[in-house]
């Protein structure tokens, strides 16, 4: 699983990346967290407002910072589906 943090690297994007990494570590899952800063790639994914969170190239949330707990819930829901 690849968790992508979409944005140019602003403080909000950095916080979202930290929260995503904390979520992965707390769950003990095999997932990588990567930062996507290329604006063409970001807009191709359908994101208009940073920061954004995508899982395996699917945009999940944009325009706000999700807490690590919120990301854990999203990851659990995806694994149950």
N, C-alpha and C positions, 0 to 999 in steps of 0.2 A: 504494500500500500504506500502511496506517495501523497503526502499532505503538502499542498502548495500555498504559500503566503504570497499574495499578489499585491504589488505596490512598489513604489520607487525607493523605499528604504527609509521613510519618514519614521519619527518616533512611534506613531500608532502601528505602523507595519512591524516595527521591531518588537513591540509589545505583543502583538498577535503571534509573531514567530516564537517568542518565549513561551507564551501560553500553549501553543500547539506542541512544542517540545515537552513541556511539563505534562501535558495530557498523554502523550505517547509514553513517556517514562513512567507515569503513574499506572498506566494500564499494562505495561510490560509487553506491548505488542511489537511485531516486526513491521515498523513503518519508518519512512524517512520524512524529514521536514525540509523542504527546499524553498528558497525565495525566488520568485519570478519577478524580475524588474523590467523586462522588455515590454514596452507599452503596446506594441503590435500584438504580441502574444496575449497580453492581458485583455485587450479589447476583443480579440478573436474569441476569448472565453466568455464574452458577454458582460464583462464587468465595466461599470461606468464610474463608480465611486470607490476610492481606496479607504481602508485596506480591504482585501478580499481573502477568502479562504476557499480552496478547492481541494477535492479529494479525487485522486486519479483523473485529473483534467476535467472534473465536473464542478462547476461553481456552486458552492453551498451557501455562502453569505458574503455580502459586500456592504461597505459603508459603516461598519462598526467593529469594535474590538470584542471578540468573544472571549470569555474567561476560559481557563483550562477546564473547569467543570462543565461548561456548555459544550466544549469540544469533545470531552469524554462522552457526554450524552449522545452527540451526533455520531461518534464513532461506534458506540454500542448499538444505536438504532440501525446503522448501516450493516453491522455484522449480523444482526438478527434477521434482516430482510432477505 
